[in-house]
Amino acid sequence: MQTTLEGNRSKILIVDDSAFEQRMLADLLSEMPYKVSVAFNGLQGYQLALANRPDLILLDVRMPNMDGYTACRLLKANPVTQDIPVIFLSGADADDDRILGLSIGGVDFVSKPFSPGELTARIQVHLNLARRQHAQPPPASAEPAEPEAESDPDAVLVNAVKRLIADNLAALPGLAEIARSVGTYREKLSQVFREQTGMTVFGFIREERIRRGEELLKDTDIDVQDIALLIGFNNAGNFATAFRERMGVTPTAYRQAIQKK
């Protein structure tokens, strides 16, 4: 009977560099039907998530070695951990922090100090949502996943970078900052990205900007100038030059040809 109860307990991973915060959260959750584990930084948390497959992660934002945002990017880029709900816990309450946390894959953002009752209620809500999602049968056309192959560390790193680029085309940071945002350094990222994709990071950025521009030209009525700014070009002229080099026609001509079909 004890084994059955243990098996039914949801696994919660606490990732926080403060021993005090860890103890407070562990004491709070130990009174509920949860099995709790802890990590002291984002990298350790990511590694424990891979090993233990928790049902939910409580993730602090500001931590040494690897912060919560970086850990979340890696978690969401790895097919083994991408479906685990992540609730950010942070002493920062700025809108930008909340928006960033949610945009990179967090399901919730709770500010410290928090109400124990509110936090446990949010945890239960997201556990229930995750259970319902997992209970739904996959689409008939879905191909079986190959998690062992897809969770190769280099592939995860590249997937995280691709998502970061796609989400920030209008205002991408430099290569060194992109590398830091996924827990690595510039030289390592350049090498791994070329090995995995056959192109440089900047080459991928150019391709992604043209691809996204093509989508916006085809599916929206947004002005060419505004599309250029949305995908990271300084002006419509630069966008037109890059688009023509890649597609053989200007953005305006491309849109006109689509509309005639």
C-alpha angles and dihedrals in degrees: 000000000000091000091054092051091049090051092052095052115106114237116233122191116204114201112188133131093216114090089201093054091045092052093046092051093043091051091049095049096041088071089063132061094274133118107219131205128174140212130187101216142012097267093050089046092051092049092048090049090055092048101041105027096216120204092231137006128216103204127191115213105214111055136138123254093015125013126217096260092056092047091050092052090055093045092053093045093055117079089211093062106018095102096051109111112241121203113192118219116196143161087215114088101180118134091235091058092050093046092049093049093051095041094056094052111283114141094207143006120213121188123222129269089047135182109254091217093051093047094050090047091052091047091053092047093054093043089053092048091050092050092052091049093050091047092060113095115244118253114276090243094052115117119224112263123240101211097173092057096039095049094065104139094236092049090050090051092051092046090052091050092048091053092046090051094047091050095048107036093131095057113015119178121228123282094262091054092046088054092049090050090063097039102261141086134260100258094046092048093049092051096045094044093053092047093050100040107020091236139079123260090251090049090054091048091054091049093047092050092051092045092051091044090053090052093050093047090050101041105032142043094228113141117258090241091055092046089053091055093044092057098042107268119132094226144352092265094061090046092050092051094049093043093050092049091053102034103027094237137066120261091251093051091047092053092047091051091051092050092052093057 
